[in-house]
Amino acid sequence: ETLLRPDRPPSSTIAVNKHAQFLPHVDSGAGAGQGISLILGLGDYTGGELVVEGEVCDIRYRSLEFNGWAQRHWTLPFEGL
């Protein structure tokens, strides 16, 4: 996290998802009240872009910060690992 975003305060929670495709949603649950989310896609795959409030974002080996608790987001279909 420090290497990706050196000016970002450290996170207290991490989630690891594998082969996950999400429908449109805003985050909820135990992390409610958390600040800005940081996401990064890893692996040998095509597709799987993150859509945040209608904007398509390529996160494969590229980090992205967004407010998952306030901004509607989802993943596009993907193929691969």
N, C-alpha and C positions, 0 to 999 in steps of 0.2 A: 504494500500500500504506500509506504513512504517513497519507494522508487517511482511509482506511477504518479503520485500526487504529493510532492514534498510539502506543500503548504496546507494540506488537509489535516485536520485534527484526527488522531487515531480512532479507529472504530472499536466498538465494544462487542460487536456481533458479526459473524460471517456465515454465509450460506453457500453450500456447494451443491449445484444441480448437475445431473448427468442425463443426457438424452431428454431434456425437458423442453416442452413447448407449452407456453402459457396463453390462455385466453385473455382478452382485455380485462384489466382489473386495476385497482389501487391496493397497495399493501395494507395489511391489517394484522392483528394478533399481538404476540408478546413484544414485538419491537415497536409498537405504536408510540409515536412521539419522537422517534428517531429522526435525525436530520436528513441530510442528503445521502442517497445511495450511490455506491460506486460499483460498476459492473464491468466485466471483462469476459469475452468468449475465448475459449481455448479448444484446440482440437483440429482434426482434419475433416472439415465439413464444408458444405456450400449452403447458402441460404441462411436462415436462422437469425436474420436481422432483428434488432429490437425496435419496436415502434413506440414512440413516446408522444402522446397527444397528437397522433397522426403523422409525426415526422419519422421517417425510416432512418435508422442509425446502424451502421456496420460496426459491430463490437468485436469481431474476430481479431484477436490480438490488439485491440484498441480499447482503452478504458473510456468510460463515459460516466459522468455524474449527472444525476437527476433526482427529483424529489418523488420517490416511489409511493409515498404516503398521500401525496396530493395530485400527482400526474398519472393519468390512465396510461397503462403500458401493456404490451404483449409481445410475443415472439412470432415471427413468420415461419412457415414450414422450412425444414432443413433436411439434408441427406448427408450421411456420413457419421463419423464418430466424434 
